[in-house]
């Protein structure tokens, strides 16, 4: 399911909360809420903002790290990775 940058996590949705949050954060990165090489809000701030536990937030960030959208610097935080421009599919 696609999530928008302004969506909220819904407890009764079919996807797990960490998947929903990963989708929301992904959309926020793509929208440009956080610039490349700049920190995203910390786990505590995201947990408070979305009403989730820190382990759930941590799991969402791990998904984005695996996708290469963000990277972590131990003791410093999580930062937005530089994004390559998306190539448009050739039209037929």
C-alpha positions as a Markdown table, in Angstrom:
| # | Residue | x | y | z |
|---|---|---|---|---|
| 1 | Unk | 0.0 | 0.0 | 0.0 |
| 2 | Unk | 1.2 | 3.5 | -0.8 |
| 3 | Unk | 1.4 | 6.0 | 2.1 |
| 4 | Unk | 1.5 | 9.8 | 1.8 |
| 5 | Unk | 3.8 | 12.1 | 3.7 |
| 6 | Unk | 0.9 | 13.4 | 5.8 |
| 7 | Unk | -0.7 | 10.1 | 6.6 |
| 8 | Unk | -1.0 | 8.7 | 10.1 |
| 9 | Unk | -0.4 | 5.2 | 11.4 |
| 10 | Unk | -3.7 | 3.4 | 11.8 |
| 11 | Unk | -3.9 | 0.6 | 14.4 |
| 12 | Unk | -6.6 | -1.3 | 12.6 |
| 13 | Unk | -4.9 | -1.3 | 9.2 |
| 14 | Unk | -3.9 | -4.6 | 7.6 |
| 15 | Unk | -0.2 | -3.6 | 7.5 |
| 16 | Unk | 1.9 | -3.6 | 10.6 |
| 17 | Unk | 2.6 | -0.2 | 12.2 |
| 18 | Unk | 6.3 | -0.4 | 11.4 |
| 19 | Unk | 5.4 | -0.9 | 7.7 |
| 20 | Unk | 3.0 | 2.0 | 7.7 |
| 21 | Unk | 5.6 | 4.3 | 9.4 |
| 22 | Unk | 8.3 | 3.2 | 6.9 |
| 23 | Unk | 5.9 | 4.2 | 4.1 |
| 24 | Unk | 5.1 | 7.5 | 5.6 |
| 25 | Unk | 8.8 | 8.3 | 6.3 |
| 26 | Unk | 9.7 | 7.2 | 2.8 |
| 27 | Unk | 7.1 | 9.6 | 1.3 |
| 28 | Unk | 8.5 | 12.4 | 3.5 |
| 29 | Unk | 12.0 | 11.8 | 2.3 |
| 30 | Unk | 10.9 | 11.8 | -1.3 |
| 31 | Unk | 8.9 | 15.0 | -0.8 |
| 32 | Unk | 12.0 | 16.6 | 0.6 |
| 33 | Unk | 11.0 | 17.2 | 4.2 |
| 34 | Unk | 14.6 | 16.4 | 5.1 |
| 35 | Unk | 17.5 | 17.3 | 2.8 |
| 36 | Unk | 20.2 | 14.8 | 1.9 |
| 37 | Unk | 22.9 | 14.5 | 4.6 |
| 38 | Unk | 20.7 | 16.1 | 7.2 |
| 39 | Unk | 19.3 | 14.2 | 10.2 |
| 40 | Unk | 15.7 | 13.0 | 10.4 |
| 41 | Unk | 14.0 | 13.4 | 13.8 |
| 42 | Unk | 15.2 | 11.0 | 16.5 |
| 43 | Unk | 13.4 | 7.8 | 17.6 |
| 44 | Unk | 11.8 | 9.5 | 20.6 |
| 45 | Unk | 10.5 | 12.4 | 18.5 |
| 46 | Unk | 9.0 | 10.1 | 15.9 |
| 47 | Unk | 7.6 | 7.8 | 18.5 |
| 48 | Unk | 5.8 | 10.7 | 20.1 |
| 49 | Unk | 4.7 | 12.2 | 16.8 |
| 50 | Unk | 3.1 | 8.9 | 15.6 |
| 51 | Unk | 2.1 | 7.4 | 18.9 |
| 52 | Unk | 4.3 | 4.4 | 18.5 |
| 53 | Unk | 7.0 | 2.7 | 20.6 |
| 54 | Unk | 10.7 | 3.3 | 20.0 |
| 55 | Unk | 11.3 | -0.4 | 18.9 |
| 56 | Unk | 8.6 | 0.1 | 16.2 |
| 57 | Unk | 10.2 | 3.3 | 15.0 |
| 58 | Unk | 13.6 | 1.6 | 15.1 |
| 59 | Unk | 12.2 | -1.2 | 12.9 |
| 60 | Unk | 10.8 | 1.3 | 10.4 |
| 61 | Unk | 14.1 | 3.1 | 10.2 |
| 62 | Unk | 15.8 | -0.2 | 9.6 |
| 63 | Unk | 13.6 | -0.8 | 6.6 |
| 64 | Unk | 14.6 | 2.6 | 5.1 |
| 65 | Unk | 18.3 | 1.9 | 5.9 |
| 66 | Unk | 18.0 | -1.4 | 4.0 |
| 67 | Unk | 16.5 | 0.5 | 1.0 |
| 68 | Unk | 19.3 | 3.0 | 1.1 |
| 69 | Unk | 17.1 | 6.0 | 1.8 |
| 70 | Unk | 18.8 | 6.8 | 5.1 |
| 71 | Unk | 22.0 | 5.9 | 6.9 |
| 72 | Unk | 22.9 | 5.8 | 10.6 |
| 73 | Unk | 25.9 | 7.3 | 12.3 |
| 74 | Unk | 26.3 | 5.7 | 15.7 |
| 75 | Unk | 25.8 | 8.3 | 18.5 |
| 76 | Unk | 24.9 | 11.0 | 16.0 |
| 77 | Unk | 21.5 | 10.0 | 14.5 |
| 78 | Unk | 20.0 | 8.9 | 11.2 |
| 79 | Unk | 20.5 | 10.9 | 8.1 |
| 80 | Unk | 18.9 | 11.1 | 4.6 |
| 81 | Unk | 21.1 | 9.5 | 2.0 |
| 82 | Unk | 21.7 | 11.4 | -1.3 |
| 83 | Unk | 19.0 | 10.4 | -3.7 |
| 84 | Unk | 19.7 | 9.6 | -7.3 |
| 85 | Unk | 17.2 | 11.2 | -9.7 |
| 86 | Unk | 14.5 | 8.8 | -10.7 |
| 87 | Unk | 14.6 | 7.9 | -14.3 |
| 88 | Unk | 11.3 | 8.0 | -16.1 |
| 89 | Unk | 10.3 | 4.9 | -17.9 |
| 90 | Unk | 10.6 | 5.1 | -21.7 |
| 91 | Unk | 7.3 | 5.6 | -23.3 |
| 92 | Unk | 6.1 | 3.2 | -26.0 |
